[in-house]
Amino acid sequence: MRNKLIFILLILFSLVFIACDNNDDPNGEEQKELTAFEKVQEAKAKLEIGDVNNVIANIALPKLGEHEVEIVWESSNPQVLSNKGVINRPTDQDAVVNLVAKLSFGATTDTKLFIVTIKAIPQDVMGKLNEAKENFVLYPKETVHSDTIVLPRVADLHLIYLL
């Protein structure tokens, strides 16, 4: 009798495990693996690098996108904006740079173009002060995890001392 009970319980548990091991989504449709083309297209659609209209600081350029899609960057003017996102601000006028992200997964590749405007360094002291004031961020949003905050003495931009 005990052997029969154990056998019945084993069958029930195996049925439960089989029922739990399905790859269906909640709507009852089976989820399929994305193709390389679909992965690249989804990564391209989700790829963002922030505001590219008034750039005054280095840009963080990701090397991997959604679905582990590889991203290689190419700048049309590496003297102003390098392929790694490092900027060298011009002194005379704003510079417009084409920044191309080359996305690849397996044999599938695609590109996404970003038109980046690198702002020129202000020539007068008031321009530098205004730029520092407008772009000053004490701590980026949601990065303070303590009741104690240490205030900086120097703003990052143009080395302006805070009083």
Biotite code that builds the C-alpha atoms (Angstrom):
import biotite.structure as struc

atoms = struc.array([
    struc.Atom([0.000, 0.000, 0.000], chain_id="A", res_id=1, res_name="MET", atom_name="CA", element="C"),
    struc.Atom([2.808, 2.369, 0.908], chain_id="A", res_id=2, res_name="ARG", atom_name="CA", element="C"),
    struc.Atom([4.570, 1.715, -2.401], chain_id="A", res_id=3, res_name="ASN", atom_name="CA", element="C"),
    struc.Atom([1.407, 2.529, -4.334], chain_id="A", res_id=4, res_name="LYS", atom_name="CA", element="C"),
    struc.Atom([1.007, 5.798, -2.435], chain_id="A", res_id=5, res_name="LEU", atom_name="CA", element="C"),
    struc.Atom([4.609, 6.788, -3.171], chain_id="A", res_id=6, res_name="ILE", atom_name="CA", element="C"),
    struc.Atom([4.146, 5.863, -6.838], chain_id="A", res_id=7, res_name="PHE", atom_name="CA", element="C"),
    struc.Atom([0.967, 7.966, -7.097], chain_id="A", res_id=8, res_name="ILE", atom_name="CA", element="C"),
    struc.Atom([2.663, 10.937, -5.395], chain_id="A", res_id=9, res_name="LEU", atom_name="CA", element="C"),
    struc.Atom([5.616, 10.696, -7.810], chain_id="A", res_id=10, res_name="LEU", atom_name="CA", element="C"),
    struc.Atom([3.251, 10.775, -10.767], chain_id="A", res_id=11, res_name="ILE", atom_name="CA", element="C"),
    struc.Atom([1.385, 13.774, -9.335], chain_id="A", res_id=12, res_name="LEU", atom_name="CA", element="C"),
    struc.Atom([4.609, 15.699, -8.664], chain_id="A", res_id=13, res_name="PHE", atom_name="CA", element="C"),
    struc.Atom([5.924, 14.964, -12.149], chain_id="A", res_id=14, res_name="SER", atom_name="CA", element="C"),
    struc.Atom([2.658, 16.265, -13.651], chain_id="A", res_id=15, res_name="LEU", atom_name="CA", element="C"),
    struc.Atom([2.956, 19.436, -11.570], chain_id="A", res_id=16, res_name="VAL", atom_name="CA", element="C"),
    struc.Atom([6.547, 19.974, -12.724], chain_id="A", res_id=17, res_name="PHE", atom_name="CA", element="C"),
    struc.Atom([5.584, 19.415, -16.367], chain_id="A", res_id=18, res_name="ILE", atom_name="CA", element="C"),
    struc.Atom([2.705, 21.883, -16.035], chain_id="A", res_id=19, res_name="ALA", atom_name="CA", element="C"),
    struc.Atom([5.020, 24.503, -14.474], chain_id="A", res_id=20, res_name="CYS", atom_name="CA", element="C"),
    struc.Atom([7.681, 24.071, -17.160], chain_id="A", res_id=21, res_name="ASP", atom_name="CA", element="C"),
    struc.Atom([5.922, 25.759, -20.049], chain_id="A", res_id=22, res_name="ASN", atom_name="CA", element="C"),
    struc.Atom([7.235, 28.774, -21.882], chain_id="A", res_id=23, res_name="ASN", atom_name="CA", element="C"),
    struc.Atom([3.842, 30.299, -22.515], chain_id="A", res_id=24, res_name="ASP", atom_name="CA", element="C"),
    struc.Atom([3.145, 33.900, -21.690], chain_id="A", res_id=25, res_name="ASP", atom_name="CA", element="C"),
    struc.Atom([0.076, 34.834, -19.612], chain_id="A", res_id=26, res_name="PRO", atom_name="CA", element="C"),
    struc.Atom([-2.022, 35.240, -22.762], chain_id="A", res_id=27, res_name="ASN", atom_name="CA", element="C"),
    struc.Atom([-1.525, 31.602, -23.681], chain_id="A", res_id=28, res_name="GLY", atom_name="CA", element="C"),
    struc.Atom([0.787, 32.349, -26.609], chain_id="A", res_id=29, res_name="GLU", atom_name="CA", element="C"),
    struc.Atom([4.141, 30.669, -26.815], chain_id="A", res_id=30, res_name="GLU", atom_name="CA", element="C"),
    struc.Atom([7.147, 33.027, -26.600], chain_id="A", res_id=31, res_name="GLN", atom_name="CA", element="C"),
    struc.Atom([9.680, 32.574, -29.367], chain_id="A", res_id=32, res_name="LYS", atom_name="CA", element="C"),
    struc.Atom([13.353, 33.441, -29.458], chain_id="A", res_id=33, res_name="GLU", atom_name="CA", element="C"),
    struc.Atom([14.057, 36.679, -31.309], chain_id="A", res_id=34, res_name="LEU", atom_name="CA", element="C"),
    struc.Atom([16.085, 36.526, -34.491], chain_id="A", res_id=35, res_name="THR", atom_name="CA", element="C"),
    struc.Atom([19.358, 38.431, -34.760], chain_id="A", res_id=36, res_name="ALA", atom_name="CA", element="C"),
    struc.Atom([17.623, 41.006, -36.962], chain_id="A", res_id=37, res_name="PHE", atom_name="CA", element="C"),
    struc.Atom([14.849, 41.520, -34.394], chain_id="A", res_id=38, res_name="GLU", atom_name="CA", element="C"),
    struc.Atom([17.391, 41.876, -31.574], chain_id="A", res_id=39, res_name="LYS", atom_name="CA", element="C"),
    struc.Atom([19.341, 44.527, -33.482], chain_id="A", res_id=40, res_name="VAL", atom_name="CA", element="C"),
    struc.Atom([16.163, 46.431, -34.384], chain_id="A", res_id=41, res_name="GLN", atom_name="CA", element="C"),
    struc.Atom([14.931, 46.411, -30.780], chain_id="A", res_id=42, res_name="GLU", atom_name="CA", element="C"),
    struc.Atom([18.343, 47.536, -29.500], chain_id="A", res_id=43, res_name="ALA", atom_name="CA", element="C"),
    struc.Atom([18.369, 50.320, -32.110], chain_id="A", res_id=44, res_name="LYS", atom_name="CA", element="C"),
    struc.Atom([14.911, 51.504, -31.057], chain_id="A", res_id=45, res_name="ALA", atom_name="CA", element="C"),
    struc.Atom([15.906, 51.607, -27.360], chain_id="A", res_id=46, res_name="LYS", atom_name="CA", element="C"),
    struc.Atom([19.351, 53.209, -27.852], chain_id="A", res_id=47, res_name="LEU", atom_name="CA", element="C"),
    struc.Atom([19.466, 56.731, -26.394], chain_id="A", res_id=48, res_name="GLU", atom_name="CA", element="C"),
    struc.Atom([22.398, 58.883, -25.236], chain_id="A", res_id=49, res_name="ILE", atom_name="CA", element="C"),
    struc.Atom([20.549, 61.824, -23.719], chain_id="A", res_id=50, res_name="GLY", atom_name="CA", element="C"),
    struc.Atom([20.205, 65.416, -24.896], chain_id="A", res_id=51, res_name="ASP", atom_name="CA", element="C"),
    struc.Atom([22.457, 65.888, -27.906], chain_id="A", res_id=52, res_name="VAL", atom_name="CA", element="C"),
    struc.Atom([21.453, 69.479, -28.675], chain_id="A", res_id=53, res_name="ASN", atom_name="CA", element="C"),
    struc.Atom([23.561, 71.375, -26.093], chain_id="A", res_id=54, res_name="ASN", atom_name="CA", element="C"),
    struc.Atom([26.468, 69.135, -25.135], chain_id="A", res_id=55, res_name="VAL", atom_name="CA", element="C"),
    struc.Atom([29.067, 70.639, -22.785], chain_id="A", res_id=56, res_name="ILE", atom_name="CA", element="C"),
    struc.Atom([30.393, 67.478, -21.097], chain_id="A", res_id=57, res_name="ALA", atom_name="CA", element="C"),
    struc.Atom([31.562, 64.026, -22.159], chain_id="A", res_id=58, res_name="ASN", atom_name="CA", element="C"),
    struc.Atom([28.890, 61.626, -23.391], chain_id="A", res_id=59, res_name="ILE", atom_name="CA", element="C"),
    struc.Atom([28.588, 58.104, -21.970], chain_id="A", res_id=60, res_name="ALA", atom_name="CA", element="C"),
    struc.Atom([28.507, 55.843, -25.027], chain_id="A", res_id=61, res_name="LEU", atom_name="CA", element="C"),
    struc.Atom([27.386, 52.281, -24.244], chain_id="A", res_id=62, res_name="PRO", atom_name="CA", element="C"),
    struc.Atom([29.258, 49.372, -25.805], chain_id="A", res_id=63, res_name="LYS", atom_name="CA", element="C"),
    struc.Atom([26.358, 46.936, -25.392], chain_id="A", res_id=64, res_name="LEU", atom_name="CA", element="C"),
    struc.Atom([22.692, 47.477, -26.076], chain_id="A", res_id=65, res_name="GLY", atom_name="CA", element="C"),
    struc.Atom([19.511, 45.527, -25.481], chain_id="A", res_id=66, res_name="GLU", atom_name="CA", element="C"),
    struc.Atom([19.921, 41.734, -26.001], chain_id="A", res_id=67, res_name="HIS", atom_name="CA", element="C"),
    struc.Atom([23.732, 42.095, -25.718], chain_id="A", res_id=68, res_name="GLU", atom_name="CA", element="C"),
    struc.Atom([23.902, 43.788, -29.128], chain_id="A", res_id=69, res_name="VAL", atom_name="CA", element="C"),
    struc.Atom([27.412, 45.181, -29.674], chain_id="A", res_id=70, res_name="GLU", atom_name="CA", element="C"),
    struc.Atom([27.703, 48.924, -30.356], chain_id="A", res_id=71, res_name="ILE", atom_name="CA", element="C"),
    struc.Atom([30.699, 50.612, -32.002], chain_id="A", res_id=72, res_name="VAL", atom_name="CA", element="C"),
    struc.Atom([30.700, 54.406, -32.242], chain_id="A", res_id=73, res_name="TRP", atom_name="CA", element="C"),
    struc.Atom([32.104, 56.565, -35.047], chain_id="A", res_id=74, res_name="GLU", atom_name="CA", element="C"),
    struc.Atom([32.345, 60.360, -34.955], chain_id="A", res_id=75, res_name="SER", atom_name="CA", element="C"),
    struc.Atom([32.488, 62.557, -38.052], chain_id="A", res_id=76, res_name="SER", atom_name="CA", element="C"),
    struc.Atom([34.792, 64.950, -36.159], chain_id="A", res_id=77, res_name="ASN", atom_name="CA", element="C"),
    struc.Atom([36.947, 63.046, -33.634], chain_id="A", res_id=78, res_name="PRO", atom_name="CA", element="C"),
    struc.Atom([38.863, 66.226, -32.739], chain_id="A", res_id=79, res_name="GLN", atom_name="CA", element="C"),
    struc.Atom([35.681, 67.662, -31.192], chain_id="A", res_id=80, res_name="VAL", atom_name="CA", element="C"),
    struc.Atom([33.867, 64.429, -30.183], chain_id="A", res_id=81, res_name="LEU", atom_name="CA", element="C"),
    struc.Atom([35.916, 61.255, -29.965], chain_id="A", res_id=82, res_name="SER", atom_name="CA", element="C"),
    struc.Atom([34.620, 57.778, -30.740], chain_id="A", res_id=83, res_name="ASN", atom_name="CA", element="C"),
    struc.Atom([34.617, 57.176, -26.970], chain_id="A", res_id=84, res_name="LYS", atom_name="CA", element="C"),
    struc.Atom([32.405, 60.189, -26.162], chain_id="A", res_id=85, res_name="GLY", atom_name="CA", element="C"),
    struc.Atom([35.143, 62.565, -24.975], chain_id="A", res_id=86, res_name="VAL", atom_name="CA", element="C"),
    struc.Atom([34.506, 66.141, -26.076], chain_id="A", res_id=87, res_name="ILE", atom_name="CA", element="C"),
    struc.Atom([36.936, 68.938, -26.809], chain_id="A", res_id=88, res_name="ASN", atom_name="CA", element="C"),
    struc.Atom([34.767, 72.055, -26.850], chain_id="A", res_id=89, res_name="ARG", atom_name="CA", element="C"),
    struc.Atom([35.503, 74.588, -29.566], chain_id="A", res_id=90, res_name="PRO", atom_name="CA", element="C"),
    struc.Atom([36.291, 78.175, -28.566], chain_id="A", res_id=91, res_name="THR", atom_name="CA", element="C"),
    struc.Atom([34.867, 80.089, -31.514], chain_id="A", res_id=92, res_name="ASP", atom_name="CA", element="C"),
    struc.Atom([31.476, 78.559, -32.406], chain_id="A", res_id=93, res_name="GLN", atom_name="CA", element="C"),
    struc.Atom([29.283, 75.533, -31.730], chain_id="A", res_id=94, res_name="ASP", atom_name="CA", element="C"),
    struc.Atom([30.227, 72.360, -33.603], chain_id="A", res_id=95, res_name="ALA", atom_name="CA", element="C"),
    struc.Atom([27.772, 69.900, -35.131], chain_id="A", res_id=96, res_name="VAL", atom_name="CA", element="C"),
    struc.Atom([29.040, 66.320, -35.229], chain_id="A", res_id=97, res_name="VAL", atom_name="CA", element="C"),
    struc.Atom([27.454, 63.228, -36.759], chain_id="A", res_id=98, res_name="ASN", atom_name="CA", element="C"),
    struc.Atom([27.800, 60.351, -34.299], chain_id="A", res_id=99, res_name="LEU", atom_name="CA", element="C"),
    struc.Atom([26.977, 56.949, -35.765], chain_id="A", res_id=100, res_name="VAL", atom_name="CA", element="C"),
    struc.Atom([26.233, 53.900, -33.636], chain_id="A", res_id=101, res_name="ALA", atom_name="CA", element="C"),
    struc.Atom([26.993, 50.667, -35.485], chain_id="A", res_id=102, res_name="LYS", atom_name="CA", element="C"),
    struc.Atom([24.911, 47.903, -33.912], chain_id="A", res_id=103, res_name="LEU", atom_name="CA", element="C"),
    struc.Atom([25.727, 44.251, -34.560], chain_id="A", res_id=104, res_name="SER", atom_name="CA", element="C"),
    struc.Atom([24.589, 40.852, -33.384], chain_id="A", res_id=105, res_name="PHE", atom_name="CA", element="C"),
    struc.Atom([25.951, 37.831, -35.189], chain_id="A", res_id=106, res_name="GLY", atom_name="CA", element="C"),
    struc.Atom([26.005, 38.635, -38.902], chain_id="A", res_id=107, res_name="ALA", atom_name="CA", element="C"),
    struc.Atom([23.266, 41.287, -38.598], chain_id="A", res_id=108, res_name="THR", atom_name="CA", element="C"),
    struc.Atom([24.258, 44.959, -38.494], chain_id="A", res_id=109, res_name="THR", atom_name="CA", element="C"),
    struc.Atom([22.490, 48.310, -38.575], chain_id="A", res_id=110, res_name="ASP", atom_name="CA", element="C"),
    struc.Atom([23.308, 51.940, -37.788], chain_id="A", res_id=111, res_name="THR", atom_name="CA", element="C"),
    struc.Atom([21.700, 54.773, -35.875], chain_id="A", res_id=112, res_name="LYS", atom_name="CA", element="C"),
    struc.Atom([22.661, 58.413, -36.419], chain_id="A", res_id=113, res_name="LEU", atom_name="CA", element="C"),
    struc.Atom([22.820, 61.031, -33.675], chain_id="A", res_id=114, res_name="PHE", atom_name="CA", element="C"),
    struc.Atom([23.400, 64.666, -34.657], chain_id="A", res_id=115, res_name="ILE", atom_name="CA", element="C"),
    struc.Atom([25.289, 66.161, -31.704], chain_id="A", res_id=116, res_name="VAL", atom_name="CA", element="C"),
    struc.Atom([25.768, 69.890, -31.103], chain_id="A", res_id=117, res_name="THR", atom_name="CA", element="C"),
    struc.Atom([28.857, 70.639, -29.019], chain_id="A", res_id=118, res_name="ILE", atom_name="CA", element="C"),
    struc.Atom([28.494, 74.083, -27.440], chain_id="A", res_id=119, res_name="LYS", atom_name="CA", element="C"),
    struc.Atom([31.433, 76.466, -27.732], chain_id="A", res_id=120, res_name="ALA", atom_name="CA", element="C"),
    struc.Atom([33.165, 77.601, -24.546], chain_id="A", res_id=121, res_name="ILE", atom_name="CA", element="C"),
    struc.Atom([31.868, 81.041, -23.529], chain_id="A", res_id=122, res_name="PRO", atom_name="CA", element="C"),
    struc.Atom([34.529, 83.706, -24.006], chain_id="A", res_id=123, res_name="GLN", atom_name="CA", element="C"),
    struc.Atom([33.472, 86.108, -21.251], chain_id="A", res_id=124, res_name="ASP", atom_name="CA", element="C"),
    struc.Atom([33.382, 85.564, -17.493], chain_id="A", res_id=125, res_name="VAL", atom_name="CA", element="C"),
    struc.Atom([29.622, 86.170, -17.244], chain_id="A", res_id=126, res_name="MET", atom_name="CA", element="C"),
    struc.Atom([28.988, 83.586, -19.945], chain_id="A", res_id=127, res_name="GLY", atom_name="CA", element="C"),
    struc.Atom([31.064, 81.042, -18.038], chain_id="A", res_id=128, res_name="LYS", atom_name="CA", element="C"),
    struc.Atom([29.280, 81.872, -14.778], chain_id="A", res_id=129, res_name="LEU", atom_name="CA", element="C"),
    struc.Atom([25.856, 81.575, -16.383], chain_id="A", res_id=130, res_name="ASN", atom_name="CA", element="C"),
    struc.Atom([26.763, 78.259, -17.990], chain_id="A", res_id=131, res_name="GLU", atom_name="CA", element="C"),
    struc.Atom([28.071, 76.912, -14.689], chain_id="A", res_id=132, res_name="ALA", atom_name="CA", element="C"),
    struc.Atom([24.928, 78.080, -12.898], chain_id="A", res_id=133, res_name="LYS", atom_name="CA", element="C"),
    struc.Atom([22.554, 76.575, -15.464], chain_id="A", res_id=134, res_name="GLU", atom_name="CA", element="C"),
    struc.Atom([24.323, 73.227, -15.517], chain_id="A", res_id=135, res_name="ASN", atom_name="CA", element="C"),
    struc.Atom([25.200, 72.873, -11.848], chain_id="A", res_id=136, res_name="PHE", atom_name="CA", element="C"),
    struc.Atom([23.886, 69.677, -10.276], chain_id="A", res_id=137, res_name="VAL", atom_name="CA", element="C"),
    struc.Atom([24.782, 69.061, -6.655], chain_id="A", res_id=138, res_name="LEU", atom_name="CA", element="C"),
    struc.Atom([23.906, 65.386, -6.803], chain_id="A", res_id=139, res_name="TYR", atom_name="CA", element="C"),
    struc.Atom([22.165, 63.603, -9.665], chain_id="A", res_id=140, res_name="PRO", atom_name="CA", element="C"),
    struc.Atom([18.614, 62.497, -8.948], chain_id="A", res_id=141, res_name="LYS", atom_name="CA", element="C"),
    struc.Atom([18.215, 59.568, -6.561], chain_id="A", res_id=142, res_name="GLU", atom_name="CA", element="C"),
    struc.Atom([21.920, 59.226, -5.749], chain_id="A", res_id=143, res_name="THR", atom_name="CA", element="C"),
    struc.Atom([21.803, 60.521, -2.183], chain_id="A", res_id=144, res_name="VAL", atom_name="CA", element="C"),
    struc.Atom([21.474, 57.613, 0.221], chain_id="A", res_id=145, res_name="HIS", atom_name="CA", element="C"),
    struc.Atom([22.456, 59.337, 3.427], chain_id="A", res_id=146, res_name="SER", atom_name="CA", element="C"),
    struc.Atom([21.352, 62.133, 5.748], chain_id="A", res_id=147, res_name="ASP", atom_name="CA", element="C"),
    struc.Atom([24.800, 63.743, 5.509], chain_id="A", res_id=148, res_name="THR", atom_name="CA", element="C"),
    struc.Atom([25.690, 65.622, 2.336], chain_id="A", res_id=149, res_name="ILE", atom_name="CA", element="C"),
    struc.Atom([29.167, 67.036, 1.689], chain_id="A", res_id=150, res_name="VAL", atom_name="CA", element="C"),
    struc.Atom([28.961, 70.240, -0.322], chain_id="A", res_id=151, res_name="LEU", atom_name="CA", element="C"),
    struc.Atom([31.583, 70.876, -3.008], chain_id="A", res_id=152, res_name="PRO", atom_name="CA", element="C"),
    struc.Atom([33.818, 73.930, -2.925], chain_id="A", res_id=153, res_name="ARG", atom_name="CA", element="C"),
    struc.Atom([34.464, 74.037, -6.678], chain_id="A", res_id=154, res_name="VAL", atom_name="CA", element="C"),
    struc.Atom([31.975, 73.648, -9.506], chain_id="A", res_id=155, res_name="ALA", atom_name="CA", element="C"),
    struc.Atom([33.131, 71.181, -12.152], chain_id="A", res_id=156, res_name="ASP", atom_name="CA", element="C"),
    struc.Atom([32.634, 73.525, -15.033], chain_id="A", res_id=157, res_name="LEU", atom_name="CA", element="C"),
    struc.Atom([35.328, 76.193, -15.604], chain_id="A", res_id=158, res_name="HIS", atom_name="CA", element="C"),
    struc.Atom([36.706, 75.628, -12.052], chain_id="A", res_id=159, res_name="LEU", atom_name="CA", element="C"),
    struc.Atom([34.441, 78.269, -10.517], chain_id="A", res_id=160, res_name="ILE", atom_name="CA", element="C"),
    struc.Atom([34.712, 78.482, -6.725], chain_id="A", res_id=161, res_name="TYR", atom_name="CA", element="C"),
    struc.Atom([31.488, 78.265, -4.750], chain_id="A", res_id=162, res_name="LEU", atom_name="CA", element="C"),
    struc.Atom([31.134, 80.541, -1.758], chain_id="A", res_id=163, res_name="LEU", atom_name="CA", element="C"),
])
